[in-house]
Amino acid sequence: MSPMLGLVILLIQILTVGFIFTQFDNGSDSDFNRKQYVVFRDVMVMLLLGFGYLMTFLEKYGLSAVGLTMLLTVLNMECNLIVESYFLTSCSEISMTSIINAEFSAATLLISFGALIGRATPLQMCFLSIVQSLFYALNKVTIVFGLLRAEDVGGTLTIHMFGAYFGLAAAAALGPQNKPSMSNNAASRVSDVFAMIGTTLLWVYWPSFVGATETGIVKNEMHCMTNTILSLVGSTGASFYFSQMLNNGKFDAVHIQNSTLAGGVAIGATARLDMGPGIAIVVGLIAGTISTLGYFHSSPYLEEKFGIFDTCGVGNLHGYPSVLGGLVSILFVYLYPADFMEHEIGVQSLFQLVAVFVTLAVATISGFIAGKISLFFNPSSFTDVPDYEDAVW
């Protein structure tokens, strides 16, 4: 274990405490609603238990999957409170809204962590946590919701797309997996069961995640919940169907653990639109199909042709479905306009398209550069440390 890891953790605590003591006050109690705590709780269950246990599929990395998930969640939330709340939104109050926004930032990091888990050291992940909090907030606050005023209530673009392609770019920067310990990248029956626990927790709490910002707005909240649930139902059905079709009549645990959730990713950008239940379930069906096919075809291709080793397959769960969600948002904001949209019909579609390309560009460029820099945080003594093995940590 590198002594720098403890130093980085300590410095973040000192910086956070300093800012909160000198720059922040409590929010007004008139703005507090207990429903906000329910949202906070639901999202935190997704982060610590859902994402944490989903990544325990690695037979020899389960403890680190859950443990590092907690560490990275807290560090990223602390960074987000400073970057997004204080510098980008000029908010000097700690409220449930700012805490939930910090959770969204941590969710983005955990998505990226899925692409790097087992290969990036804890020190490298702490560095990436700090860097990603900066670019995530810049893309979300300044560009997508600021300059472009795009529609993305459930984070399809700002969370899933950004997190997936930041992580994939960082994985590309780490280079191909050439260590003999590559054989550790394997699951067991027990680790697969624990990963399925993470899947079910994510499935149950995903609608709350998508509708987190719409608490108290009954119509919008209802649309977020029903559209997300139906989209998850669609992706689950598609995942089970294509999994057994591609595997000689048997279900692949990887597909069921991940692709069943793809509908929640794809529907997020347009979840509060009155699209109708049929459209929502079709979006889920397409997302589940794309995700399952991605695990079967895309992951091996990226490893063989480009040397991109995506440990959890976040490109298939979050990457491709988020692109689908971004593209359908271009159409849906035209077909199902609402009074909360920031632009006129047609113009909103154009800004949705721009938001997709800008998010992809910011995530990919910042992720690759951060990944390259993180190589300097990997001491020479760690070069022979086996990957996907958490005993050393």
WOUR-V940604 format. One record per pair of residues at least 24 apart in sequence whose C-alpha atoms are under 8 Angstrom apart, sorted by the first residue. I is the first residue (numbers start at 1). J is the second residue. Records with the same first field share a line. If there is no record, write none. Layout:
I: J / J
//
This chain:
1: 392 / 393
2: 123 / 379
4: 123
5: 122 / 123 / 126
8: 126
9: 75 / 126
12: 75 / 78 / 79
16: 78 / 79 / 82
19: 82
23: 92
24: 92 / 93 / 94
25: 92 / 93 / 94
26: 93 / 94 / 95
27: 93 / 94 / 95
28: 95
32: 95 / 96
35: 215
36: 96 / 97 / 215
37: 96
39: 100 / 208 / 209 / 212
40: 96 / 99 / 100 / 103
42: 205 / 208 / 209
43: 100 / 103 / 205 / 208 / 209
44: 103
45: 201 / 205
46: 201 / 202 / 205 / 206
47: 73 / 106 / 107 / 110
48: 73
49: 198 / 201
50: 197 / 198 / 199 / 200 / 201 / 202
51: 110 / 198 / 199 / 202
52: 198
53: 194 / 195 / 196 / 197 / 198 / 199
54: 194 / 195 / 196 / 197 / 198 / 199 / 257
55: 114 / 195 / 198 / 312
56: 191 / 192 / 194 / 195
57: 186 / 187 / 188 / 191 / 192 / 193 / 194 / 195
58: 184 / 185 / 186 / 187 / 188 / 191 / 388
59: 184 / 185 / 186 / 187 / 188 / 191
60: 184 / 388 / 389 / 390
61: 118 / 388 / 389 / 390
62: 191 / 390
63: 390
64: 390 / 393
65: 117
68: 122
69: 110
72: 106 / 109 / 110 / 125 / 126 / 129
73: 103 / 106 / 107 / 109 / 110
74: 106
75: 126 / 129 / 130
76: 102 / 105 / 106 / 109 / 129 / 130 / 133
77: 102 / 103 / 105 / 106
78: 102
79: 130 / 133
80: 105 / 133 / 134 / 137
83: 133 / 134 / 137
84: 137 / 138 / 141
88: 137 / 138 / 141 / 142
89: 141
104: 159
105: 133 / 136 / 137 / 159
107: 159
108: 136 / 159 / 160 / 162 / 163 / 164
109: 133 / 163
110: 163
111: 160 / 163 / 164 / 167 / 314 / 318
112: 163 / 164 / 165 / 166 / 167 / 168 / 314
113: 167
114: 167 / 310 / 311 / 312 / 313 / 314
115: 164 / 167 / 168 / 171 / 309 / 310 / 311 / 312 / 313 / 314 / 315
116: 167 / 170 / 171 / 310 / 311
117: 311 / 312 / 388
118: 311 / 387 / 388 / 389 / 390
119: 387 / 388
121: 378
123: 377 / 378
124: 374 / 375 / 377 / 378
127: 374
128: 370 / 371 / 374
131: 370
132: 366 / 367
135: 362 / 363 / 366
136: 162 / 363
139: 359 / 362
143: 355
144: 355 / 359
148: 351 / 352 / 354 / 355
149: 342 / 343 / 351
150: 342 / 348 / 351 / 352 / 355
151: 269 / 270 / 329 / 341 / 352
152: 268 / 269 / 270
153: 210 / 211 / 213 / 268 / 269 / 270 / 271 / 272
154: 209 / 210 / 211 / 212 / 267 / 268 / 269 / 270 / 271
155: 210 / 265 / 268 / 269
156: 265 / 266 / 267 / 268 / 269 / 322 / 325 / 326
157: 269 / 322 / 323 / 326 / 355 / 356 / 359
158: 359
160: 265 / 318 / 319 / 322
161: 318 / 319 / 322 / 323 / 359 / 360
162: 359 / 360 / 362 / 363
163: 318 / 363
164: 314 / 315 / 318 / 319
165: 315 / 319 / 360 / 363 / 364 / 367
166: 363 / 364 / 365 / 366 / 367 / 368
167: 367
168: 308 / 310 / 314 / 315 / 364 / 367
169: 363 / 364 / 365 / 367 / 368 / 371
170: 367 / 368 / 369 / 370 / 371 / 372
171: 308 / 309 / 310 / 368 / 371
172: 306 / 307 / 308 / 309 / 368 / 371
173: 368 / 369 / 371 / 372
174: 371 / 372 / 375
175: 307 / 308
176: 303 / 307 / 308 / 309
177: 307 / 309
179: 386 / 387
180: 386
181: 386 / 387 / 388
182: 387 / 388
184: 387 / 388 / 389
185: 311 / 387 / 388
192: 253
195: 257
196: 257
199: 257 / 258 / 261
202: 261
203: 232 / 261
206: 264
207: 264
210: 264 / 268 / 271
211: 272
220: 272 / 273
221: 272
222: 272
223: 271 / 272 / 273 / 274
224: 271 / 272 / 273
225: 271
226: 277
227: 267 / 271 / 272 / 276 / 277 / 280 / 281
228: 263 / 264 / 267 / 268 / 271 / 280
229: 264
230: 277 / 280 / 281 / 284
231: 263 / 264 / 267 / 280 / 281 / 282 / 283 / 284 / 285
232: 260 / 261 / 262 / 263 / 264 / 281 / 284
233: 263 / 281 / 284
234: 263 / 281 / 282 / 283 / 284 / 285 / 286 / 288
235: 259 / 260 / 261 / 262 / 263 / 281 / 284 / 285 / 286 / 287 / 288 / 289
236: 260 / 261 / 263 / 284 / 285 / 288
237: 285 / 288
238: 285 / 286 / 288 / 289
239: 288 / 289 / 291 / 292
242: 289 / 292 / 293
243: 292
246: 296
255: 292 / 295
258: 317
259: 288 / 289 / 291 / 292 / 316 / 317
260: 288
261: 288 / 317
262: 287 / 288 / 291 / 317 / 318 / 321
263: 287 / 288 / 321
265: 317 / 318 / 321 / 322 / 325
266: 321 / 322 / 323 / 324 / 325 / 326
267: 325
268: 325
269: 325 / 326 / 329
270: 325 / 329 / 332 / 333
273: 332 / 333 / 336 / 337 / 338
274: 336
275: 332 / 336
287: 320 / 321 / 324
290: 316 / 320 / 321
291: 316 / 317 / 320 / 321
292: 316
294: 320
323: 356
326: 352 / 353 / 356
327: 352 / 353 / 356
//
